[in-house]
């Protein structure tokens, strides 16, 4: 039988500070990610129907998005 000793968790070096100003870096990252994702979705929703109309000669936006969902 082996004995395993567990160390107590280390105390944080700084106290936890709540608030948006104190955690602005952690708040900024999700804002940037959401902005990029929103821009990508908006770009996709405007360019895919144009590409489908030119390349595949589809007149309906619904057909274009249905094809993407099937892939």
PDB file with SEQRES, HELIX, SHEET and CRYST1 records, atoms N, CA, C and O in Angstrom:
SEQRES   1 A   71  UNK UNK UNK UNK UNK UNK UNK UNK UNK UNK UNK UNK UNK          
SEQRES   2 A   71  UNK UNK UNK UNK UNK UNK UNK UNK UNK UNK UNK UNK UNK          
SEQRES   3 A   71  UNK UNK UNK UNK UNK UNK UNK UNK UNK UNK UNK UNK UNK          
SEQRES   4 A   71  UNK UNK UNK UNK UNK UNK UNK UNK UNK UNK UNK UNK UNK          
SEQRES   5 A   71  UNK UNK UNK UNK UNK UNK UNK UNK UNK UNK UNK UNK UNK          
SEQRES   6 A   71  UNK UNK UNK UNK UNK UNK                                      
HELIX    1 AA1 UNK A   24  UNK A   55  1                                  32    
HELIX    2 AA2 UNK A   61  UNK A   70  1                                  10    
CRYST1    1.000    1.000    1.000  90.00  90.00  90.00 P 1           1          
ATOM      1  N   UNK A   1       0.823  -1.167   0.000  1.00  0.00           N  
ATOM      2  CA  UNK A   1       0.000   0.000   0.000  1.00  0.00           C  
ATOM      3  C   UNK A   1       0.876   1.241   0.000  1.00  0.00           C  
ATOM      4  O   UNK A   1       1.765   1.374   0.841  1.00  0.00           O  
ATOM      5  N   UNK A   2       0.636   2.146  -0.928  1.00  0.00           N  
ATOM      6  CA  UNK A   2       1.455   3.345  -0.993  1.00  0.00           C  
ATOM      7  C   UNK A   2       0.704   4.503  -0.348  1.00  0.00           C  
ATOM      8  O   UNK A   2      -0.521   4.596  -0.419  1.00  0.00           O  
ATOM      9  N   UNK A   3       1.451   5.350   0.258  1.00  0.00           N  
ATOM     10  CA  UNK A   3       0.839   6.540   0.862  1.00  0.00           C  
ATOM     11  C   UNK A   3       1.115   7.725  -0.038  1.00  0.00           C  
ATOM     12  O   UNK A   3       2.244   7.947  -0.477  1.00  0.00           O  
ATOM     13  N   UNK A   4       0.082   8.469  -0.302  1.00  0.00           N  
ATOM     14  CA  UNK A   4       0.201   9.645  -1.146  1.00  0.00           C  
ATOM     15  C   UNK A   4      -0.109  10.859  -0.304  1.00  0.00           C  
ATOM     16  O   UNK A   4      -1.141  10.921   0.364  1.00  0.00           O  
ATOM     17  N   UNK A   5       0.777  11.808  -0.340  1.00  0.00           N  
ATOM     18  CA  UNK A   5       0.517  13.036   0.412  1.00  0.00           C  
ATOM     19  C   UNK A   5       0.121  14.136  -0.561  1.00  0.00           C  
ATOM     20  O   UNK A   5       0.727  14.308  -1.619  1.00  0.00           O  
ATOM     21  N   UNK A   6      -0.880  14.851  -0.185  1.00  0.00           N  
ATOM     22  CA  UNK A   6      -1.369  15.945  -1.006  1.00  0.00           C  
ATOM     23  C   UNK A   6      -0.965  17.262  -0.377  1.00  0.00           C  
ATOM     24  O   UNK A   6      -1.127  17.473   0.825  1.00  0.00           O  
ATOM     25  N   UNK A   7      -0.438  18.138  -1.205  1.00  0.00           N  
ATOM     26  CA  UNK A   7      -0.034  19.448  -0.711  1.00  0.00           C  
ATOM     27  C   UNK A   7      -1.246  20.383  -0.698  1.00  0.00           C  
ATOM     28  O   UNK A   7      -2.134  20.290  -1.545  1.00  0.00           O  
ATOM     29  N   UNK A   8      -1.256  21.254   0.253  1.00  0.00           N  
ATOM     30  CA  UNK A   8      -2.326  22.243   0.327  1.00  0.00           C  
ATOM     31  C   UNK A   8      -2.175  23.211  -0.844  1.00  0.00           C  
ATOM     32  O   UNK A   8      -1.053  23.520  -1.245  1.00  0.00           O  
ATOM     33  N   UNK A   9      -3.296  23.697  -1.400  1.00  0.00           N  
ATOM     34  CA  UNK A   9      -3.184  24.644  -2.514  1.00  0.00           C  
ATOM     35  C   UNK A   9      -2.486  25.926  -2.071  1.00  0.00           C  
ATOM     36  O   UNK A   9      -2.654  26.400  -0.948  1.00  0.00           O  
ATOM     37  N   UNK A  10      -1.704  26.463  -2.989  1.00  0.00           N  
ATOM     38  CA  UNK A  10      -0.960  27.684  -2.679  1.00  0.00           C  
ATOM     39  C   UNK A  10      -1.913  28.860  -2.582  1.00  0.00           C  
ATOM     40  O   UNK A  10      -2.904  28.932  -3.308  1.00  0.00           O  
ATOM     41  N   UNK A  11      -1.609  29.771  -1.687  1.00  0.00           N  
ATOM     42  CA  UNK A  11      -2.423  30.970  -1.538  1.00  0.00           C  
ATOM     43  C   UNK A  11      -2.142  31.908  -2.701  1.00  0.00           C  
ATOM     44  O   UNK A  11      -1.002  32.021  -3.153  1.00  0.00           O  
ATOM     45  N   UNK A  12      -3.178  32.578  -3.186  1.00  0.00           N  
ATOM     46  CA  UNK A  12      -2.930  33.528  -4.281  1.00  0.00           C  
ATOM     47  C   UNK A  12      -2.022  34.655  -3.817  1.00  0.00           C  
ATOM     48  O   UNK A  12      -2.092  35.103  -2.672  1.00  0.00           O  
ATOM     49  N   UNK A  13      -1.173  35.102  -4.728  1.00  0.00           N  
ATOM     50  CA  UNK A  13      -0.231  36.155  -4.358  1.00  0.00           C  
ATOM     51  C   UNK A  13      -0.922  37.510  -4.248  1.00  0.00           C  
ATOM     52  O   UNK A  13      -0.456  38.395  -3.531  1.00  0.00           O  
ATOM     53  N   UNK A  14      -2.042  37.670  -4.966  1.00  0.00           N  
ATOM     54  CA  UNK A  14      -2.799  38.923  -4.916  1.00  0.00           C  
ATOM     55  C   UNK A  14      -4.231  38.625  -4.515  1.00  0.00           C  
ATOM     56  O   UNK A  14      -4.733  37.538  -4.802  1.00  0.00           O  
ATOM     57  N   UNK A  15      -4.891  39.548  -3.870  1.00  0.00           N  
ATOM     58  CA  UNK A  15      -6.307  39.325  -3.565  1.00  0.00           C  
ATOM     59  C   UNK A  15      -7.139  39.406  -4.848  1.00  0.00           C  
ATOM     60  O   UNK A  15      -6.767  40.094  -5.799  1.00  0.00           O  
ATOM     61  N   UNK A  16      -8.257  38.703  -4.859  1.00  0.00           N  
ATOM     62  CA  UNK A  16      -9.147  38.724  -6.011  1.00  0.00           C  
ATOM     63  C   UNK A  16      -9.860  40.064  -6.043  1.00  0.00           C  
ATOM     64  O   UNK A  16     -10.434  40.500  -5.045  1.00  0.00           O  
ATOM     65  N   UNK A  17      -9.819  40.710  -7.197  1.00  0.00           N  
ATOM     66  CA  UNK A  17     -10.473  42.015  -7.352  1.00  0.00           C  
ATOM     67  C   UNK A  17     -11.565  41.883  -8.395  1.00  0.00           C  
ATOM     68  O   UNK A  17     -11.316  41.449  -9.519  1.00  0.00           O  
ATOM     69  N   UNK A  18     -12.753  42.253  -8.020  1.00  0.00           N  
ATOM     70  CA  UNK A  18     -13.891  42.158  -8.912  1.00  0.00           C  
ATOM     71  C   UNK A  18     -14.134  43.493  -9.587  1.00  0.00           C  
ATOM     72  O   UNK A  18     -13.763  44.546  -9.070  1.00  0.00           O  
ATOM     73  N   UNK A  19     -14.760  43.432 -10.744  1.00  0.00           N  
ATOM     74  CA  UNK A  19     -15.108  44.657 -11.452  1.00  0.00           C  
ATOM     75  C   UNK A  19     -14.562  44.656 -12.862  1.00  0.00           C  
ATOM     76  O   UNK A  19     -13.594  43.964 -13.178  1.00  0.00           O  
ATOM     77  N   UNK A  20     -15.200  45.441 -13.692  1.00  0.00           N  
ATOM     78  CA  UNK A  20     -14.817  45.504 -15.106  1.00  0.00           C  
ATOM     79  C   UNK A  20     -13.472  46.195 -15.288  1.00  0.00           C  
ATOM     80  O   UNK A  20     -12.671  45.768 -16.119  1.00  0.00           O  
ATOM     81  N   UNK A  21     -13.215  47.228 -14.545  1.00  0.00           N  
ATOM     82  CA  UNK A  21     -11.948  47.955 -14.687  1.00  0.00           C  
ATOM     83  C   UNK A  21     -10.762  47.081 -14.290  1.00  0.00           C  
ATOM     84  O   UNK A  21      -9.715  47.120 -14.936  1.00  0.00           O  
ATOM     85  N   UNK A  22     -10.926  46.295 -13.228  1.00  0.00           N  
ATOM     86  CA  UNK A  22      -9.829  45.448 -12.770  1.00  0.00           C  
ATOM     87  C   UNK A  22      -9.573  44.280 -13.712  1.00  0.00           C  
ATOM     88  O   UNK A  22      -8.455  43.769 -13.780  1.00  0.00           O  
ATOM     89  N   UNK A  23     -10.601  43.855 -14.435  1.00  0.00           N  
ATOM     90  CA  UNK A  23     -10.482  42.692 -15.312  1.00  0.00           C  
ATOM     91  C   UNK A  23     -10.663  43.080 -16.769  1.00  0.00           C  
ATOM     92  O   UNK A  23     -11.244  42.324 -17.546  1.00  0.00           O  
ATOM     93  N   UNK A  24     -10.175  44.241 -17.140  1.00  0.00           N  
ATOM     94  CA  UNK A  24     -10.406  44.737 -18.501  1.00  0.00           C  
ATOM     95  C   UNK A  24      -9.740  43.875 -19.564  1.00  0.00           C  
ATOM     96  O   UNK A  24     -10.265  43.770 -20.673  1.00  0.00           O  
ATOM     97  N   UNK A  25      -8.620  43.264 -19.270  1.00  0.00           N  
ATOM     98  CA  UNK A  25      -7.961  42.415 -20.267  1.00  0.00           C  
ATOM     99  C   UNK A  25      -8.772  41.139 -20.525  1.00  0.00           C  
ATOM    100  O   UNK A  25      -8.900  40.697 -21.667  1.00  0.00           O  
ATOM    101  N   UNK A  26      -9.316  40.554 -19.451  1.00  0.00           N  
ATOM    102  CA  UNK A  26     -10.138  39.370 -19.614  1.00  0.00           C  
ATOM    103  C   UNK A  26     -11.460  39.711 -20.300  1.00  0.00           C  
ATOM    104  O   UNK A  26     -12.050  38.849 -20.951  1.00  0.00           O  
ATOM    105  N   UNK A  27     -11.928  40.930 -20.169  1.00  0.00           N  
ATOM    106  CA  UNK A  27     -13.165  41.359 -20.821  1.00  0.00           C  
ATOM    107  C   UNK A  27     -12.920  41.694 -22.286  1.00  0.00           C  
ATOM    108  O   UNK A  27     -13.791  41.473 -23.128  1.00  0.00           O  
ATOM    109  N   UNK A  28     -11.755  42.219 -22.593  1.00  0.00           N  
ATOM    110  CA  UNK A  28     -11.456  42.646 -23.956  1.00  0.00           C  
ATOM    111  C   UNK A  28     -11.351  41.460 -24.916  1.00  0.00           C  
ATOM    112  O   UNK A  28     -11.778  41.560 -26.066  1.00  0.00           O  
ATOM    113  N   UNK A  29     -10.794  40.355 -24.462  1.00  0.00           N  
ATOM    114  CA  UNK A  29     -10.634  39.194 -25.335  1.00  0.00           C  
ATOM    115  C   UNK A  29     -11.961  38.678 -25.882  1.00  0.00           C  
ATOM    116  O   UNK A  29     -12.067  38.509 -27.097  1.00  0.00           O  
ATOM    117  N   UNK A  30     -12.988  38.416 -25.056  1.00  0.00           N  
ATOM    118  CA  UNK A  30     -14.264  37.969 -25.636  1.00  0.00           C  
ATOM    119  C   UNK A  30     -14.911  39.013 -26.541  1.00  0.00           C  
ATOM    120  O   UNK A  30     -15.595  38.653 -27.499  1.00  0.00           O  
ATOM    121  N   UNK A  31     -14.709  40.291 -26.256  1.00  0.00           N  
ATOM    122  CA  UNK A  31     -15.259  41.333 -27.122  1.00  0.00           C  
ATOM    123  C   UNK A  31     -14.612  41.260 -28.504  1.00  0.00           C  
ATOM    124  O   UNK A  31     -15.302  41.367 -29.518  1.00  0.00           O  
ATOM    125  N   UNK A  32     -13.304  41.080 -28.550  1.00  0.00           N  
ATOM    126  CA  UNK A  32     -12.598  40.975 -29.827  1.00  0.00           C  
ATOM    127  C   UNK A  32     -13.024  39.715 -30.575  1.00  0.00           C  
ATOM    128  O   UNK A  32     -13.243  39.758 -31.785  1.00  0.00           O  
ATOM    129  N   UNK A  33     -13.141  38.599 -29.866  1.00  0.00           N  
ATOM    130  CA  UNK A  33     -13.545  37.340 -30.500  1.00  0.00           C  
ATOM    131  C   UNK A  33     -14.957  37.463 -31.059  1.00  0.00           C  
ATOM    132  O   UNK A  33     -15.210  37.039 -32.186  1.00  0.00           O  
ATOM    133  N   UNK A  34     -15.880  38.036 -30.289  1.00  0.00           N  
ATOM    134  CA  UNK A  34     -17.254  38.193 -30.774  1.00  0.00           C  
ATOM    135  C   UNK A  34     -17.325  39.135 -31.964  1.00  0.00           C  
ATOM    136  O   UNK A  34     -18.127  38.918 -32.873  1.00  0.00           O  
ATOM    137  N   UNK A  35     -16.513  40.163 -31.976  1.00  0.00           N  
ATOM    138  CA  UNK A  35     -16.488  41.083 -33.110  1.00  0.00           C  
ATOM    139  C   UNK A  35     -15.993  40.370 -34.373  1.00  0.00           C  
ATOM    140  O   UNK A  35     -16.563  40.542 -35.450  1.00  0.00           O  
ATOM    141  N   UNK A  36     -14.947  39.580 -34.236  1.00  0.00           N  
ATOM    142  CA  UNK A  36     -14.414  38.862 -35.398  1.00  0.00           C  
ATOM    143  C   UNK A  36     -15.399  37.816 -35.914  1.00  0.00           C  
ATOM    144  O   UNK A  36     -15.580  37.679 -37.123  1.00  0.00           O  
ATOM    145  N   UNK A  37     -16.031  37.083 -35.008  1.00  0.00           N  
ATOM    146  CA  UNK A  37     -17.001  36.072 -35.422  1.00  0.00           C  
ATOM    147  C   UNK A  37     -18.203  36.736 -36.086  1.00  0.00           C  
ATOM    148  O   UNK A  37     -18.684  36.257 -37.112  1.00  0.00           O  
ATOM    149  N   UNK A  38     -18.687  37.824 -35.518  1.00  0.00           N  
ATOM    150  CA  UNK A  38     -19.806  38.539 -36.115  1.00  0.00           C  
ATOM    151  C   UNK A  38     -19.463  39.078 -37.492  1.00  0.00           C  
ATOM    152  O   UNK A  38     -20.284  39.023 -38.409  1.00  0.00           O  
ATOM    153  N   UNK A  39     -18.265  39.594 -37.638  1.00  0.00           N  
ATOM    154  CA  UNK A  39     -17.835  40.079 -38.946  1.00  0.00           C  
ATOM    155  C   UNK A  39     -17.727  38.965 -39.961  1.00  0.00           C  
ATOM    156  O   UNK A  39     -18.097  39.143 -41.122  1.00  0.00           O  
ATOM    157  N   UNK A  40     -17.223  37.814 -39.537  1.00  0.00           N  
ATOM    158  CA  UNK A  40     -17.099  36.677 -40.438  1.00  0.00           C  
ATOM    159  C   UNK A  40     -18.464  36.171 -40.875  1.00  0.00           C  
ATOM    160  O   UNK A  40     -18.664  35.865 -42.050  1.00  0.00           O  
ATOM    161  N   UNK A  41     -19.401  36.081 -39.946  1.00  0.00           N  
ATOM    162  CA  UNK A  41     -20.750  35.626 -40.293  1.00  0.00           C  
ATOM    163  C   UNK A  41     -21.417  36.623 -41.230  1.00  0.00           C  
ATOM    164  O   UNK A  41     -22.069  36.227 -42.196  1.00  0.00           O  
ATOM    165  N   UNK A  42     -21.260  37.910 -40.953  1.00  0.00           N  
ATOM    166  CA  UNK A  42     -21.840  38.918 -41.828  1.00  0.00           C  
ATOM    167  C   UNK A  42     -21.237  38.881 -43.219  1.00  0.00           C  
ATOM    168  O   UNK A  42     -21.946  39.018 -44.216  1.00  0.00           O  
ATOM    169  N   UNK A  43     -19.937  38.699 -43.284  1.00  0.00           N  
ATOM    170  CA  UNK A  43     -19.269  38.595 -44.581  1.00  0.00           C  
ATOM    171  C   UNK A  43     -19.735  37.365 -45.350  1.00  0.00           C  
ATOM    172  O   UNK A  43     -19.951  37.421 -46.561  1.00  0.00           O  
ATOM    173  N   UNK A  44     -19.886  36.266 -44.641  1.00  0.00           N  
ATOM    174  CA  UNK A  44     -20.350  35.037 -45.272  1.00  0.00           C  
ATOM    175  C   UNK A  44     -21.773  35.185 -45.787  1.00  0.00           C  
ATOM    176  O   UNK A  44     -22.099  34.698 -46.869  1.00  0.00           O  
ATOM    177  N   UNK A  45     -22.615  35.852 -45.017  1.00  0.00           N  
ATOM    178  CA  UNK A  45     -24.015  35.991 -45.433  1.00  0.00           C  
ATOM    179  C   UNK A  45     -24.169  36.921 -46.627  1.00  0.00           C  
ATOM    180  O   UNK A  45     -25.175  36.851 -47.333  1.00  0.00           O  
ATOM    181  N   UNK A  46     -23.203  37.783 -46.864  1.00  0.00           N  
ATOM    182  CA  UNK A  46     -23.310  38.673 -48.020  1.00  0.00           C  
ATOM    183  C   UNK A  46     -22.579  38.134 -49.240  1.00  0.00           C  
ATOM    184  O   UNK A  46     -22.995  38.407 -50.366  1.00  0.00           O  
ATOM    185  N   UNK A  47     -21.508  37.382 -49.052  1.00  0.00           N  
ATOM    186  CA  UNK A  47     -20.731  36.932 -50.205  1.00  0.00           C  
ATOM    187  C   UNK A  47     -21.166  35.585 -50.759  1.00  0.00           C  
ATOM    188  O   UNK A  47     -21.078  35.365 -51.967  1.00  0.00           O  
ATOM    189  N   UNK A  48     -21.632  34.681 -49.909  1.00  0.00           N  
ATOM    190  CA  UNK A  48     -22.009  33.345 -50.393  1.00  0.00           C  
ATOM    191  C   UNK A  48     -23.142  33.420 -51.413  1.00  0.00           C  
ATOM    192  O   UNK A  48     -23.049  32.756 -52.445  1.00  0.00           O  
ATOM    193  N   UNK A  49     -24.208  34.193 -51.181  1.00  0.00           N  
ATOM    194  CA  UNK A  49     -25.240  34.266 -52.226  1.00  0.00           C  
ATOM    195  C   UNK A  49     -24.714  34.855 -53.535  1.00  0.00           C  
ATOM    196  O   UNK A  49     -25.157  34.446 -54.609  1.00  0.00           O  
ATOM    197  N   UNK A  50     -23.784  35.803 -53.469  1.00  0.00           N  
ATOM    198  CA  UNK A  50     -23.215  36.365 -54.692  1.00  0.00           C  
ATOM    199  C   UNK A  50     -22.384  35.332 -55.453  1.00  0.00           C  
ATOM    200  O   UNK A  50     -22.466  35.233 -56.678  1.00  0.00           O  
ATOM    201  N   UNK A  51     -21.599  34.579 -54.724  1.00  0.00           N  
ATOM    202  CA  UNK A  51     -20.788  33.528 -55.352  1.00  0.00           C  
ATOM    203  C   UNK A  51     -21.691  32.457 -55.950  1.00  0.00           C  
ATOM    204  O   UNK A  51     -21.453  31.989 -57.064  1.00  0.00           O  
ATOM    205  N   UNK A  52     -22.733  32.068 -55.206  1.00  0.00           N  
ATOM    206  CA  UNK A  52     -23.646  31.054 -55.724  1.00  0.00           C  
ATOM    207  C   UNK A  52     -24.390  31.538 -56.956  1.00  0.00           C  
ATOM    208  O   UNK A  52     -24.640  30.761 -57.877  1.00  0.00           O  
ATOM    209  N   UNK A  53     -24.743  32.814 -56.979  1.00  0.00           N  
ATOM    210  CA  UNK A  53     -25.458  33.343 -58.141  1.00  0.00           C  
ATOM    211  C   UNK A  53     -24.550  33.348 -59.379  1.00  0.00           C  
ATOM    212  O   UNK A  53     -24.995  33.042 -60.486  1.00  0.00           O  
ATOM    213  N   UNK A  54     -23.290  33.693 -59.181  1.00  0.00           N  
ATOM    214  CA  UNK A  54     -22.370  33.752 -60.321  1.00  0.00           C  
ATOM    215  C   UNK A  54     -21.870  32.376 -60.743  1.00  0.00           C  
ATOM    216  O   UNK A  54     -21.820  32.073 -61.935  1.00  0.00           O  
ATOM    217  N   UNK A  55     -21.504  31.553 -59.787  1.00  0.00           N  
ATOM    218  CA  UNK A  55     -20.877  30.270 -60.100  1.00  0.00           C  
ATOM    219  C   UNK A  55     -21.889  29.183 -60.414  1.00  0.00           C  
ATOM    220  O   UNK A  55     -21.763  28.473 -61.412  1.00  0.00           O  
ATOM    221  N   UNK A  56     -22.908  29.057 -59.546  1.00  0.00           N  
ATOM    222  CA  UNK A  56     -23.852  27.949 -59.686  1.00  0.00           C  
ATOM    223  C   UNK A  56     -25.180  28.380 -60.300  1.00  0.00           C  
ATOM    224  O   UNK A  56     -26.088  27.565 -60.463  1.00  0.00           O  
ATOM    225  N   UNK A  57     -25.290  29.661 -60.638  1.00  0.00           N  
ATOM    226  CA  UNK A  57     -26.495  30.218 -61.260  1.00  0.00           C  
ATOM    227  C   UNK A  57     -27.745  29.958 -60.427  1.00  0.00           C  
ATOM    228  O   UNK A  57     -28.800  29.613 -60.958  1.00  0.00           O  
ATOM    229  N   UNK A  58     -27.606  30.133 -59.090  1.00  0.00           N  
ATOM    230  CA  UNK A  58     -28.746  29.992 -58.196  1.00  0.00           C  
ATOM    231  C   UNK A  58     -29.366  31.359 -57.994  1.00  0.00           C  
ATOM    232  O   UNK A  58     -28.660  32.342 -57.767  1.00  0.00           O  
ATOM    233  N   UNK A  59     -30.685  31.421 -58.076  1.00  0.00           N  
ATOM    234  CA  UNK A  59     -31.365  32.699 -57.905  1.00  0.00           C  
ATOM    235  C   UNK A  59     -31.868  32.875 -56.481  1.00  0.00           C  
ATOM    236  O   UNK A  59     -32.170  33.997 -56.074  1.00  0.00           O  
ATOM    237  N   UNK A  60     -31.964  31.806 -55.724  1.00  0.00           N  
ATOM    238  CA  UNK A  60     -32.541  31.871 -54.389  1.00  0.00           C  
ATOM    239  C   UNK A  60     -31.446  31.828 -53.328  1.00  0.00           C  
ATOM    240  O   UNK A  60     -30.544  30.992 -53.387  1.00  0.00           O  
ATOM    241  N   UNK A  61     -31.533  32.734 -52.360  1.00  0.00           N  
ATOM    242  CA  UNK A  61     -30.602  32.697 -51.231  1.00  0.00           C  
ATOM    243  C   UNK A  61     -30.852  31.472 -50.368  1.00  0.00           C  
ATOM    244  O   UNK A  61     -29.921  30.921 -49.780  1.00  0.00           O  
ATOM    245  N   UNK A  62     -32.094  31.050 -50.292  1.00  0.00           N  
ATOM    246  CA  UNK A  62     -32.422  29.879 -49.487  1.00  0.00           C  
ATOM    247  C   UNK A  62     -31.708  28.641 -50.024  1.00  0.00           C  
ATOM    248  O   UNK A  62     -31.231  27.815 -49.247  1.00  0.00           O  
ATOM    249  N   UNK A  63     -31.634  28.512 -51.325  1.00  0.00           N  
ATOM    250  CA  UNK A  63     -30.933  27.367 -51.916  1.00  0.00           C  
ATOM    251  C   UNK A  63     -29.439  27.424 -51.599  1.00  0.00           C  
ATOM    252  O   UNK A  63     -28.810  26.387 -51.391  1.00  0.00           O  
ATOM    253  N   UNK A  64     -28.876  28.611 -51.562  1.00  0.00           N  
ATOM    254  CA  UNK A  64     -27.453  28.749 -51.265  1.00  0.00           C  
ATOM    255  C   UNK A  64     -27.146  28.323 -49.838  1.00  0.00           C  
ATOM    256  O   UNK A  64     -26.171  27.611 -49.597  1.00  0.00           O  
ATOM    257  N   UNK A  65     -27.971  28.752 -48.893  1.00  0.00           N  
ATOM    258  CA  UNK A  65     -27.711  28.399 -47.500  1.00  0.00           C  
ATOM    259  C   UNK A  65     -28.087  26.962 -47.192  1.00  0.00           C  
ATOM    260  O   UNK A  65     -27.518  26.363 -46.279  1.00  0.00           O  
ATOM    261  N   UNK A  66     -29.027  26.397 -47.926  1.00  0.00           N  
ATOM    262  CA  UNK A  66     -29.366  25.000 -47.753  1.00  0.00           C  
ATOM    263  C   UNK A  66     -28.217  24.124 -48.204  1.00  0.00           C  
ATOM    264  O   UNK A  66     -27.932  23.104 -47.575  1.00  0.00           O  
ATOM    265  N   UNK A  67     -27.552  24.505 -49.285  1.00  0.00           N  
ATOM    266  CA  UNK A  67     -26.408  23.751 -49.779  1.00  0.00           C  
ATOM    267  C   UNK A  67     -25.270  23.785 -48.773  1.00  0.00           C  
ATOM    268  O   UNK A  67     -24.601  22.773 -48.566  1.00  0.00           O  
ATOM    269  N   UNK A  68     -25.037  24.935 -48.141  1.00  0.00           N  
ATOM    270  CA  UNK A  68     -23.970  25.023 -47.145  1.00  0.00           C  
ATOM    271  C   UNK A  68     -24.269  24.182 -45.930  1.00  0.00           C  
ATOM    272  O   UNK A  68     -23.359  23.580 -45.361  1.00  0.00           O  
ATOM    273  N   UNK A  69     -25.518  24.124 -45.519  1.00  0.00           N  
ATOM    274  CA  UNK A  69     -25.869  23.354 -44.352  1.00  0.00           C  
ATOM    275  C   UNK A  69     -25.688  21.857 -44.619  1.00  0.00           C  
ATOM    276  O   UNK A  69     -25.361  21.100 -43.705  1.00  0.00           O  
ATOM    277  N   UNK A  70     -25.897  21.434 -45.853  1.00  0.00           N  
ATOM    278  CA  UNK A  70     -25.767  20.011 -46.191  1.00  0.00           C  
ATOM    279  C   UNK A  70     -24.314  19.564 -46.192  1.00  0.00           C  
ATOM    280  O   UNK A  70     -24.038  18.381 -45.993  1.00  0.00           O  
ATOM    281  N   UNK A  71     -23.383  20.478 -46.409  1.00  0.00           N  
ATOM    282  CA  UNK A  71     -21.965  20.104 -46.428  1.00  0.00           C  
ATOM    283  C   UNK A  71     -21.519  19.827 -45.077  1.00  0.00           C  
ATOM    284  O   UNK A  71     -20.353  19.493 -44.868  1.00  0.00           O  
TER     285      UNK A  71                                                      
END                                                                             
